[in-house]
Structures are given as structure tokens and as C-alpha cells.
Amino acid sequence: MRENDPSKEGFTVTPWEVEGEIDYQKLIEDFGTDNVDEELIDRIEEVVGDAHFMLRRGIFYSHRDMDRILDDYEEGKKFALYTGRGPSGHTHVGHLMPWIFARWIQERFDVDMYFQLTDDEKFLFNFDSTLEDTHSYALENAKDIIALGFDPDKTHIFIDTEYIHELYPLALKVGKRLNFSNVKAVFGFDNSTNVGSIFYTAIQSAPCFLPTELEGEEVPVLIPCGIDQDPHFRLTRDIAETIGYIKPALLHNKLAPSLDGTGKMSASQPKTTIFTTDEPEDVEEKINEAFTGGRISASEQREKGGDPDICSVQNYRYYIFESDDGKVDDLAERCREGDILCGECKQILKENIKGFLSEHQERRDRAEDKLEEFLVRDCE
């Protein structure tokens, strides 16, 4: 039975499927990861001078070997960042969370980042997709990465089908050590699963070892990613040392919430998801329909207050659109006290999102001319 099967846990989390209300602490127990606790956050702050708001708020809440990364860094040994995106459509703001955090790490630690766009994955796991579709979306997604302000000299974006000459030898080393029994147990594959999907974890593992190959010396790798991607890298870590590489370290983020309050943000639910390509009128319409923690009437909310803990409007600000902890806490408290109504909160969020998207889309348009600065291909 697949890990986190809904019949057992009430939710399911895999790299391709997330259902139900996620118990994040249960995932730590199931996956065997460690909490990002105050001691680790304090140590990061001591090393680089501050702590990102996603760390302070527990959005990046789980890790594997982050303490080892800090040990190595303090001894003068740099690491590399690796994260990625499966290009099945346009980028939504939930996808931006680990990227924004990765940019902060790149700036604070002065490290290179390797960004994998897995056009092959989305082709293999979605029978309605063509390679032309997924490759086209990979280029579109790359613009969003560039628009976030990564250093072009230290950021290396590659599309799997264009960089396979570099990736394939590493994937073969991984694939030779992974056995079908473990892969099947982790992902729930069966006899109907296509063989490309079964092999795919080996491709996603390859960038964990790419910096070491390119540099000609051991380079530790840190992967900021959603907790749903951990199963790939748990398998990777199991075999890393057997093929002569150091285990990748990970920092996991919680998954960005949907505007309807029922689960994670998903491109398959466009009416409850904010995309980086949305127009102002799209934002207005989606926020107007967002689920809130408000009361049935304005007078009742004034009297009894609302519940910001279940409110998707509050969550959007908490997860992405407000870095000032004081402002987030103040708005939540005003909600609880009945000093602010849902319409007012929605209007604040609309302005936050529209302001962010306006600037992001301008940078995204300019990124069209910068693609070749960031993209690496086999022919280079």
C-alpha cells in the first residue's frame, strides 16, 4: 500500500498527488525527517545574520541534514542549491515559495543554484501532454524563475530533454542501485505504470550529484522543496554513498493553501489559484470568492470576531505576500477581535497580490531576453 494512503491517514502526499487535510507533523514521522526547530533557526541566523520569514513562521518546517550543511559552511566548504519545477502549465504563486526562499539562500550563502525543469516527468505522468507542450511550458516557467532576481552568474537552469547528455550517466548510476520493490512501495506503482515513470526518480536524483561532477570535487547539495517531493530524495539518499556521493540535504516547505480553504493550491483548480500570468481582473474575481474565517453577518463578526486560522485570505498573506511578521499578527488579531471585516481583508490582499504581480510580470517580460544567460544545454 502506498505511503500516506487516504484510507489509513485521511490524506495522501506524493510528488504527483496531494489530497485531504495534511497533518504535517505526521509526515515528519512517516518520512523520518527532523523538525526545523528554534535551535536550527537561531543557528542559521547566527551564520548569515537573519532568518527568512518562511523559517520564522514554520513554513519551511522540516529538514534532512541542514545542520551538516551549516557545519561544512562554517568550515569553509560551500554547498550548491538544487530545486526544480514540473512544467505542466503556468507557474502559480505556490510554486514561487521554495524559489523565493532559494534566492534568499543564494544571496546569504553566496552559492550556485541548479534548477531542473522536468519536461520529461510531466510528459510521462500526464498522458494528455506532448513533449512539445511540456517543453514550451518549461520555457515559460523559466521566465518566472529569472524574474525573481536570481544571480545569472550563479544560476543554472536546465530542461531535462535538452541536458540529458549530462544527466543520463548520473541517472544510470542511480537507476542501477534503485530496486523496483522500494520504488513501488514509495510511489504505489503497479503493473500498469509505464516504465518511464518507474525510472524517473533516477533522473530527478541526478542533479544531486551534478555539482560534484562539474566541479571535480565533492560539493554538498541542499534542496529547498515542498514536502511532497521528499520521497524522490529519500530514495536518492539511500543509495548516494553506494555510488560515491554525499547524501543531499533538504529543507521542506508546507504546501501553499488553496483559496477555497480545502487543500493545497493546484493548477488543476484555476479558480482557486493565483497564477503569475493572471490579470488584475482575475485577481479581483478569485479573491472575491475566497473562503474566509468570517461570520455569517458583519454585525456578528463585529461582536464575536472571525477565525484567521482557517481563513485562506489570511493564509495567503502568511505564506507569501507579507514578510512583516508584525503586520501579519496585527491583522489576525484585528480579525479575532472583530475590528476588521472580511471585505476589508480581501481588499488588502488584492492590493498585495496585484502589486506583486505587476512588478513580477514586468520582470517576466524582460526575462524573455535573458533566457540564454541562464539556460544550460548539452551543446555548450
DRENPAZA-788500 format. One record per atom (N, C-alpha, C, O): x, y, z; residue in three letters. Coordinates in steps of 0.1 Angstrom, whole numbers, plus 5000, padded with zeros to 4 digits. Each point is the difference from the previous one (the first is absolute). Example, Ala and Ser with C-alpha at 12.3 -4.5 7.8 and 13.67 -1.06 7.14 Angstrom:
513249435078Ala499150125000Ala500950125000Ala501050005007Ala498650114986Ser500950115000Ser499250115008Ser500550115001Ser
This chain:
500849885000Met499250125000Met500950125000Met501050015007Met498650094985Arg500850134999Arg500150075013Arg499150005008Arg502050074994Glu500250085011Glu498950115001Glu499650054989Glu499949985023Asn499050105002Asn498749984992Asn499450094995Asn500349785004Asp498749964994Asp498950065008Asp499949995012Asp499150084981Pro498950065006Pro499249915009Pro499550055011Pro500449824986Ser499249915008Ser500749985014Ser499349965009Ser502050074992Lys500749985012Lys500250135008Lys499850015012Lys500550104981Glu500450125006Glu499050114999Glu500050105008Glu499049894983Gly499150114997Gly500550114991Gly499350094996Gly502049894999Phe500550084990Phe501149924992Phe500449905005Phe500050164984Thr501049934992Thr501050114994Thr499550114996Thr501849865005Val501050094995Val501049934992Val500749925005Val499350104982Thr501149954991Thr500450114991Thr499450115000Thr501749874992Pro500450114991Pro499050044990Pro500150104993Pro498949815004Trp499050024990Trp498650015005Trp499150034992Trp500749955021Glu498650005005Glu500050055014Glu500849945009Glu498450164994Val499850045014Val498550015002Val499350084993Val500249855017Glu498650005003Glu499850015015Glu500849955008Glu498050114996Gly499750005014Gly500750115008Gly500850084995Gly498849935018Glu500650105009Glu501349945006Glu500049905007Glu501150164989Ile501349945003Ile500450025015Ile499950115005Ile500549785001Asp500650015013Asp501550014999Asp500749894997Asp499950235003Tyr501450014997Tyr500949945010Tyr501149954997Tyr498550045016Gln500849935010Gln500049854997Gln501049945002Gln497950014994Lys499949864996Lys500949974989Lys500649894999Lys499650204991Leu500949984989Leu501449995005Leu500849924995Leu499650165015Ile501350005005Ile500349865006Ile501049944998Ile498050005009Glu500149875006Glu500149894989Glu500849915000Glu498350104990Asp499949904989Asp501350014992Asp500549894996Asp500050235000Phe501150014991Phe501449995008Phe501049984993Phe498950035020Gly501349995008Gly500950124998Gly501249995000Gly498250135000Thr500750134999Thr500150065014Thr499549955009Thr501250174991Asp500150075013Asp499350134999Asp499950064990Asp499649995022Asn499450135001Asn501050114998Asn501149995005Asn498550114988Val500850135000Val499650075013Val499050075001Val501849915009Asp499750065014Asp500750135002Asp500750054991Asp499050015021Glu500650135003Glu501550005000Glu500750094996Glu499949805008Glu501449995001Glu500650014986Glu501050064998Glu498449874992Leu500550004987Leu499850144993Leu500950054994Leu498050015009Ile499750144995Ile501050105005Ile500550084993Ile499749915020Asp501050095007Asp501449984994Asp500750104998Asp499649784999Arg501449974994Arg500150064986Arg501050064997Arg497949924995Ile500150074987Ile500150155001Ile500850064993Ile498549995016Glu500050155002Glu501450045005Glu500550114996Glu500149815012Glu501450035005Glu501050004989Glu500950084999Glu498949824991Val501049994989Val499850114990Val501050054995Val497849985001Val499850104989Val499450135004Val499950094992Val499749935021Gly499650135004Gly498550025002Gly499650095006Gly499649824988Asp498650015001Asp499349874997Asp500749914995Asp498050085007Ala499349884997Ala498850044991Ala499250095003Ala500649844986His498950034991His498749985007His499849925008His499250164988Phe498749995006Phe499349874999Phe499349965008Phe501149964981Met499449874998Met500649905010Met499449905004Met501850135001Leu500649925012Leu499350045013Leu499649925007Leu500350214995Arg499550055013Arg498549955002Arg499649975011Arg499750024978Arg498549965001Arg499849854999Arg498849965001Arg502249974998Gly499849854999Gly499549964986Gly499549884999Gly500750204991Ile499649954987Ile501049914994Ile499649894995Ile501750145007Phe501049904998Phe500249935014Phe500650065009Phe498949824992Tyr499849955013Tyr500749875003Tyr500149955011Tyr500549994978Ser500549865001Ser501450004993Ser500150084990Ser500849845014His501349994993His500649875001His499749915008His501350074983Arg500949895001Arg501450054999Arg500450064990Arg500449935020Asp501550045000Asp500350144998Asp501150044996Asp497950055008Met500450154999Met501150035009Met500850094998Met499249845014Asp501150035009Asp501449964994Asp501050075003Asp499049834989Arg501349964994Arg500450114990Arg501250034998Arg497850024994Ile500350114991Ile500750115007Ile500950064995Ile498549985016Leu500650125008Leu501349965005Leu500950095001Leu499349795004Asp501449965005Asp501050024989Asp501050065002Asp498749894986Asp500950014989Asp500350144996Asp501150044997Asp497850045003Tyr500150144996Tyr500950085009Tyr500950084996Tyr499049895017Glu500850075010Glu501449964999Glu500950075005Glu499449814989Glu501449964998Glu500550044987Glu501149964996Glu498250124997Gly500450064987Gly499749924988Gly500550024989Gly498649885012Lys499649914989Lys498750054995Lys499049995007Lys500950064981Lys498850054994Lys499149884995Lys500549894997Lys498250135003Phe499149914994Phe499450054988Phe500250124996Phe498949804997Ala499350054989Ala498549985003Ala499649915007Ala499650174987Leu498549995001Leu499549934988Leu500550014989Leu498449915013Tyr499349934989Tyr498650005003Tyr499549965011Tyr499750094980Thr498549995001Thr499549984986Thr500750004990Thr498050005008Gly499449984987Gly498650024998Gly499350055010Gly500249924979Arg498550024997Arg499649914988Arg500849984991Arg498149955011Gly499449924990Gly499150084991Gly498950045004Gly501550004984Pro499350094991Pro498749954994Pro500049964988Pro498950035019Ser498749954995Ser499150124996Ser498949984995Ser501550145008Gly499250124998Gly500750125004Gly501250005003Gly498150114998His500650135005His500349995015His499349925007His501650154998Thr500450015014Thr498950065008Thr499550114996Thr500249835016His499150085009His500950045012His501149965002His498350125006Val500850065011Val500549905010Val501050035007Val498349864994Gly500549905009Gly501349944996Gly500849965008Gly499450034979His501349954994His501150095004His501249965001His498550175001Leu501050105002Leu500649995014Leu501250055003Leu498149895007Met500550005014Met501449945001Met500850075006Met499549814990Pro501449955002Pro501050074991Pro501250015003Pro498350064986Trp500950074992Trp500450135006Trp501250045000Trp497950035006Ile500350125008Ile500949975011Ile501050085003Ile498849815004Phe500849965011Phe501449974995Phe501050035006Phe499149904983Ala501349964994Ala500850124996Ala501250005001Ala498150104994Arg500750134996Arg500750065012Arg501150055000Arg498149955011Trp500550055013Trp501349925004Trp501050065005Trp498949814994Ile501249925004Ile501150034991Ile501250015004Ile498650004983Gln501050034990Gln500750135004Gln501350015000Gln497950095004Glu500650135003Glu500850005013Glu501150055001Glu498349885009Arg500650005014Arg501349925000Arg501050035007Arg499049854986Phe501149915001Phe500950014988Phe501149945000Phe498550144990Asp500850024988Asp500449874993Asp501149964999Asp497849974997Val500249874994Val499349994986Val499150084997Val501349824995Asp499449974987Asp498749925002Asp499949935010Asp499250094981Met498849935000Met499749934986Met500350064990Met499349815011Tyr499749924988Tyr498549985000Tyr499449955010Tyr499950094980Phe498650004999Phe499649914989Phe500250024988Phe499149875015Gln499649904991Gln498550024996Gln499150005008Gln500750014979Leu498750004994Leu499749874994Leu500549964989Leu498549965017Thr499949864996Thr498949984990Thr498949955003Thr501450094985Asp499049984989Asp499749864997Asp498949964996Asp502149955007Asp499949864998Asp499049945010Asp499149924997Asp501050135016Glu499149955010Glu498550024997Glu499249915000Glu500550224996Lys498650034997Lys499549934988Lys498849974999Lys502150004991Phe499649924989Phe499749865004Phe499049944995Phe501850005014Leu499849865004Leu498849985008Leu499349904999Leu500450205010Phe498949985010Phe498750064996Phe499049985006Phe500950094983Asn498850054995Asn499849964985Asn500750054991Asn498449865007Phe499849944986Phe499450104991Phe500049984988Phe499550135017Asp499450104991Asp501150104995Asp499750094991Asp501549905015Ser501150104996Ser500849944989Ser500249884998Ser500450214994Thr501049974990Thr501350065005Thr500050095008Thr501149864986Leu501350065003Leu500150154996Leu500750085006Leu498649954983Glu500050144996Glu499350085010Glu500450125002Glu498549835004Asp499350085010Asp500950025012Asp500150125005Asp500449785000Thr500850015013Thr501350084998Thr500450075009Thr500249924979His501250084997His499650154999His500750095005His498249944989Ser499550144999Ser499750065014Ser500450115002Ser499049815006Tyr499750055014Tyr501350015008Tyr500150095009Tyr500949834988Ala501350015007Ala500650144997Ala500550065010Ala499549984978Leu500550134997Leu499250125006Leu500650095005Leu498149894996Glu499150105007Glu500450005015Glu500150115006Glu500049785000Asn500349995014Asn501450065003Asn500250065010Asn500749924981Ala501450065002Ala499950155001Ala500850065007Ala498350004986Lys499950155001Lys499650045014Lys500550105005Lys498749825002Asp499650035014Asp501249995009Asp500150075009Asp500749834989Ile501249985008Ile500950124999Ile500450065010Ile499949984977Ile500950114998Ile499450135005Ile500750085006Ile497949944994Ala499450125004Ala500150025015Ala499950115005Ala500549785003Leu500150025014Leu501350065004Leu500350035012Leu500749984979Gly501250075003Gly501249925003Gly500950055007Gly499149824989Phe501249925002Phe501250064993Phe499950064989Phe501349915016Asp501250044995Asp500349924987Asp500249885001Asp499950194987Pro500249924988Pro501449934999Pro500149904993Pro500950155015Asp501349935000Asp500049885009Asp500949924999Asp498150075009Lys500049895010Lys498749914999Lys499849915008Lys499450114982Thr498849934998Thr500049934986Thr500150064990Thr499749815011His500149914988His498749934998His499749905008His499550144983Ile498749944997Ile500149904988Ile500650034990Ile498949855012Phe500149904989Phe498749934999Phe499349975009Phe500350004978Ile498949924997Ile500449864997Ile501049984992Ile498449925015Asp500549874999Asp500349954986Asp501149944998Asp498050074993Thr500249954987Thr501150074992Thr500549954990Thr499950175014Glu501150074994Glu501349995007Glu501150044995Glu498949895017Tyr501249995008Tyr500349855003Tyr500749975010Tyr498749944983Ile500049865003Ile501449944999Ile500249905007Ile500650164984His501449944999His500750015013His500849915003His499050205005Glu500650025013Glu499349915010Glu500749955009Glu498050054991Leu499249935010Leu500149854999Leu499949935010Leu500150024978Tyr499749854998Tyr501149915007Tyr499649915006Tyr501750124993Pro500949925007Pro499849995015Pro500149905006Pro499550215000Leu499850015014Leu498749925003Leu499949935010Leu499150094981Ala498749925002Ala500249854999Ala499449935007Ala501550034984Leu500349864999Leu500649945013Leu499749895004Leu501250195002Lys500649965013Lys498949985010Lys500149905008Lys499050194993Val498949995010Val499149894996Val499749925009Val499950074979Gly499149904995Gly500549865003Gly499249915002Gly502150074997Lys500549865002Lys499949965015Lys500049885003Lys500050225006Arg499949975014Arg498650005006Arg499749935010Arg499350144983Leu498750005005Leu499349864996Leu500249964988Leu499149985021Asn499249884996Asn498550034999Asn499550095007Asn499949844985Phe498650024997Phe499149995013Phe499050075001Phe501449845007Ser499249975012Ser499950135009Ser498950045004Ser502250034998Asn500050135007Asn499350114993Asn499250075006Asn501049944981Val499350114993Val498549975000Val499250095001Val500449794997Lys498649965000Lys499450035014Lys498950055000Lys501849925010Ala499550025014Ala499850155003Ala499050045006Ala501950044989Val500050155003Val498950074991Val499350085006Val500649884982Phe499150074991Phe498749934996Phe499150064994Phe500749815010Gly498849934997Gly499949964986Gly498949984995Gly502250004998Phe499949964986Phe499549864999Phe500149925009Phe499350044980Asp499549874997Asp500349954986Asp500850074993Asp498649825003Asn500449954987Asn499550094988Asn500549974989Asn498750125014Ser499550094989Ser500950124999Ser499850084990Ser501149945019Thr500950125000Thr501049994988Thr500749904998Thr499450214994Asn501049994989Asn501450005005Asn500350065011Asn500649884982Val501449985005Val500750135001Val501050015008Val498650094984Gly500750135001Gly499750065014Gly500950065005Gly497949935000Ser499750055013Ser500849935011Ser500450065010Ser499749814988Ile500849925010Ile501450055001Ile500650005011Ile500050034977Phe501450055000Phe500250145004Phe501150045003Phe497850044997Tyr500150145001Tyr500850055012Tyr500850104999Tyr499049845013Thr500750045012Thr501550014998Thr500750095005Thr499849824986Ala501550014998Ala500450134993Ala501050055002Ala498150004989Ile500250134993Ile500050115010Ile500850095000Ile498249915009Gln499950115010Gln501149995010Gln500350105007Gln500349784995Ser501149995009Ser501350064995Ser500950055007Ser499249944980Ala501350044993Ala500650135004Ala501250015003Ala497950104998Pro500650135003Pro500650015015Pro500750095003Pro498949815005Cys500650005014Cys501549984999Cys500850045009Cys499749904980Phe501449964999Phe500750084988Phe501249994998Phe498050094995Leu500550084989Leu501150105004Leu501050014993Leu498850075018Pro501150095004Pro501349945003Pro501050054996Pro499049835010Thr501249935003Thr500749964987Thr501250014998Thr498049944992Glu500649964987Glu500650124992Glu501150004995Glu498150115006Leu500550124992Leu501250075007Leu500850054993Leu499249955020Glu501150065007Glu501349915002Glu501150055002Glu498749824996Gly501149915002Gly500449985014Gly501149955002Gly498150085007Glu500249985014Glu498649995008Glu499050044994Glu501149915018Glu498749985007Glu499350135003Glu500650085007Glu498249934989Val499250125002Val498749965007Val499149944993Val500750095020Pro498749975006Pro498850074993Pro500250114995Pro498749835005Val498850074993Val498950015010Val499749915008Val499650214992Leu498950035008Leu498850024991Leu500050084990Leu498949855013Ile498850014992Ile498850065007Ile499549945009Ile500250194989Pro498750055005Pro498949964991Pro500050024988Pro499049925018Cys498949944992Cys498849985009Cys500049995012Cys498849994981Gly498849955007Gly500249875006Gly500749914995Gly498750065017Ile500149885006Ile499549884991Ile500449895003Ile498750144988Asp499549904991Asp501149944991Asp499949894995Asp501250185003Gln501149954992Gln501049915008Gln500949944994Gln499050055019Asp500949935008Asp500249854996Asp501149955000Asp497849984996Pro500249864996Pro501149974990Pro500749915001Pro499450184989His501149984990His501350005007His500949924997His499350185011Phe501450025006Phe500349915012Phe501149985003Phe497849975003Arg500349895010Arg500649884993Arg501049945005Arg498550024983Leu500649904992Leu501450034996Leu500949925000Leu499350214996Thr501350044996Thr501049995011Thr501149954998Thr498550105014Arg500949995011Arg500449865004Arg501149975004Arg497949944994Asp500349865003Asp501249944992Asp500749915005Asp499450134983Ile501149944991Ile501250094997Ile500949964994Ile499050175011Ala501050104996Ala501449955004Ala500950004991Ala499449955021Glu501349975004Glu500549874993Glu501249984998Glu497949944998Thr500449874993Thr500550034986Thr500749924994Thr499050205000Ile500550044987Ile501150115001Ile500450064990Ile500049975023Gly501150085001Gly499750155002Gly500950094998Gly497949955006Tyr499650145002Tyr499550025014Tyr499649915007Tyr500450214997Ile499550045013Ile498550014999Ile499450044990Ile499949935021Lys498550005000Lys499650154999Lys500550095006Lys498549944985Pro499450134999Pro499350045013Pro499449915007Pro500750224997Ala499250055012Ala498850074994Ala499950044989Ala499149975020Leu498750064995Leu499450095011Leu500249985012Leu499150124983Leu499150085008Leu498750004994Leu499850034988Leu499249925019His498649984995His499150125004His500050045012His499250004978Asn499050105004Asn498649935000Asn499749914992Asn499450155016Lys498649964999Lys499450054987Lys500650094993Lys498349855002Leu499550034987Leu499050125001Leu499250015009Leu500950084982Ala499250125000Ala498549974999Ala499749914993Ala499550165015Pro498649965001Pro499250064988Pro500450094993Pro498549845004Ser499150044990Ser499150115005Ser499850025012Ser499650064979Leu499250115004Leu498649955004Leu499250085006Leu500549794991Asp498749955005Asp500049945014Asp499049955005Asp502250045001Gly500249955013Gly499949855002Gly499949955011Gly500249984977Thr499849855001Thr501349934999Thr500049875002Thr501150194995Gly501249924998Gly501150094994Gly500150125002Gly500949824991Lys501150074994Lys499650074987Lys499149964993Lys501650155004Met499850074988Met500449904988Met501049935001Met498250074989Ser500249914989Ser499750064986Ser498950074999Ser501949914992Ala499850054986Ala498749944994Ala499450054991Ala500249835014Ser498849934995Ser498850075005Ser498949964995Ser501250135014Gln498850075006Gln500350154997Gln500250085010Gln499749974978Pro500450144997Pro499250115006Pro500550115002Pro498349865002Lys499150105006Lys500450035015Lys499650105006Lys501249815000Thr500450025014Thr501550015001Thr500649985011Thr500150064978Thr501450004999Thr500450134993Thr499550044990Thr501550035015Ile500650124994Ile501249974992Ile501049945005Ile498950084982Phe501149974991Phe500950134998Phe499450115001Phe501849884995Thr500950114998Thr499650084987Thr500450114998Thr498849834994Thr499550064988Thr498650065001Thr499550064990Thr499949945022Asp498750055002Asp499950154998Asp500950075004Asp498049984991Glu499750144998Glu499350055013Glu499549925008Glu500650214994Pro499350065012Pro498649965002Pro499549975011Pro499750024978Glu498649965001Glu499949855004Glu499049965007Glu502049964990Asp500049865005Asp500249995015Asp499349935007Asp501650164997Val500350005015Val498850055007Val499649945011Val499750164984Glu498850055007Glu498949895001Glu499549985011Glu500349954978Glu499049905000Glu500349895010Glu499149955007Glu502150004992Lys500449895009Lys500050035015Lys499649925008Lys500950204995Ile500050045014Ile498650025005Ile499749975012Ile499450094980Asn498750025004Asn499349875004Asn499150005009Asn501249894984Glu499449875003Glu500849925010Glu499649885003Glu501550175003Ala500849935009Ala499349965013Ala499150075005Ala501249815001Phe499549965013Phe500650085011Phe501250035000Phe498050015009Thr500550085012Thr499649945013Thr499249905000Thr501350155011Gly499649965013Gly499050095006Gly499950015012Gly499450064980Gly499050105005Gly498749945004Gly499749894998Gly499550205009Arg498749965005Arg499050024989Arg500350054989Arg498449915014Ile499050004990Ile499550144997Ile499550034989Ile500850075020Ser499650134997Ser501150105006Ser500849965008Ser499150164987Ala501050105005Ala499850035015Ala501050015007Ala497750004997Ser499850035014Ser500449895009Ser500650025011Ser499349854985Glu500449895008Glu501650005000Glu500549965011Glu500150074978Gln501550005001Gln500550125009Gln501049985007Gln498350134992Arg500450115009Arg499949965015Arg500850035008Arg498249894995Glu499749955013Glu500949895005Glu500650005011Glu499649894980Lys500749885004Lys501449994994Lys500849915005Lys499550164985Gly501249994993Gly500149884990Gly499049925000Gly502050084992Gly500249894991Gly501049905004Gly500650015011Gly499749904980Asp501049895003Asp501150014989Asp499949944989Asp501250135013Pro501150014990Pro500749874997Pro500649994990Pro499349925020Asp500849874998Asp499449924989Asp500849914994Asp498050105002Ile499449924989Ile499850094988Ile499449954990Ile501050175010Cys499750094989Cys501050004989Cys501250025003Cys498449954985Ser501050004989Ser500550134997Ser501250014995Ser498150105007Val500550134998Val501150035009Val501150064996Val498849915017Gln501150025009Gln501149914997Gln501250045001Gln498649834995Asn501049914996Asn500950054989Asn501249985000Asn498150084990Tyr500850054988Tyr501050105005Tyr501250004995Tyr498450095014Arg500950105005Arg501149935008Arg501250044999Arg498449875009Tyr500949935009Tyr501149924993Tyr501250015003Tyr498449924986Tyr500949924993Tyr500950074990Tyr501249974998Tyr498350144996Ile500750064988Ile500150155000Ile501050064998Ile497850005005Phe499950144995Phe500250115011Phe499850124998Phe500749845014Glu500450105010Glu501249955008Glu499849905007Glu501350164991Ser501249955007Ser500150065014Ser500849965008Ser498450144995Asp500150075013Asp499149925010Asp498850004999Asp501849945011Asp499349925010Asp499050085008Asp498949965003Asp501550165000Gly499150095008Gly498750034993Gly499050005006Gly501150034981Lys498850024992Lys499149884999Lys498850015001Lys501849874997Val499249885000Val499349985013Val498849975000Val501950045011Asp499549985013Asp498950105004Asp499049975006Asp501250154990Asp499150115003Asp498649984993Asp499050015005Asp501149954982Leu498849984992Leu499249875006Leu498850015000Leu501949895004Ala499449885005Ala499350045013Ala498949955003Ala501750135006Glu499450045012Glu498850094998Glu499049985007Glu501150114984Arg498850084996Arg498949924996Arg498850035002Arg501549864990Cys498949914996Cys499449935012Cys498750005001Cys502149955008Arg499449935012Arg499250095009Arg499049965006Arg501450174994Glu499350105009Glu498850064993Glu499250075006Glu500649904981Gly498850054992Gly500350154996Gly499050074997Gly502249975003Asp500350144996Asp500250024985Asp500050114995Asp500049784998Ile500150014985Ile499149894994Ile499949895005Ile499550144984Leu499149914993Leu500749934988Leu501050044996Leu498449855000Cys500649924989Cys500250084987Cys501049994993Cys498050105004Gly500250084988Gly501250095001Gly500750024990Gly499650035022Glu501250095001Glu501349914999Glu500950054993Glu499149835013Cys501249924998Cys500249954986Cys501150004995Cys497849984998Lys500149964986Lys500650114992Lys500849984991Lys498850145012Gln500550124992Gln501550025003Gln500750034990Gln499749955022Ile501550015003Ile500749894992Ile501150034994Ile498449855006Leu500749894992Leu500050034985Leu501049974994Leu497950085001Lys499950034986Lys501250104996Lys500749984990Lys499450125018Glu501150104997Glu501349945002Glu500950034992Glu499349885018Asn501349935001Asn500349924988Asn501150014994Asn498049915001Ile500249914989Ile500250084987Ile500949974992Ile498250135006Lys500150074987Lys501350085000Lys500650014989Lys499950055022Gly501250075000Gly501249904997Gly500950034992Gly499149855014Phe501049904998Phe500049964985Phe501150004994Phe497749975001Leu500049954986Leu500350104990Leu500749974990Leu499050165013Ser500350104990Ser501650014999Ser500550014988Ser500249995023Glu501450014999Glu500649874994Glu500950004992Glu498649885013His500549874995His499849994985His500949954993His497950095002Gln499849984986Gln500850094991Gln500449974989Gln500050155016Glu500950094993Glu501449934999Glu500650004989Glu499849945022Arg501349935000Arg499949884991Arg501049964994Arg497949975007Arg499849884992Arg500150034985Arg500649924992Arg498850195004Asp500150044986Asp501450034996Asp500449964989Asp500450105019Arg501450034997Arg500849875000Arg501149994994Arg498449915014Ala500849875001Ala500049934986Ala500949914998Ala498250124993Glu500149934987Glu501350024993Glu500549914994Glu500150215008Asp501350034994Asp501249955009Asp501150014995Asp498649945016Lys501149955009Lys500149855001Lys500849945007Lys498349994986Leu499949855001Leu501449944997Leu500449915008Leu500350144982Glu501249934996Glu501150035010Glu501049935001Glu498950175008Glu500950025011Glu500049895010Glu500949975007Glu497949984995Phe499749905011Phe500049864995Phe500449915008Phe499150064980Leu499849874996Leu501349934996Leu500850064993Leu499449825011Val501249924996Val499549884993Val499049945003Val501750024986Arg499649894991Arg501249924998Arg501250035002Arg498649854992Asp501049904998Asp501150064989Asp501149965001Asp498450124991Cys500950044989Cys501050105004Cys501050034993Cys498950035020Glu500950105004Glu501349945005Glu500950075004Glu
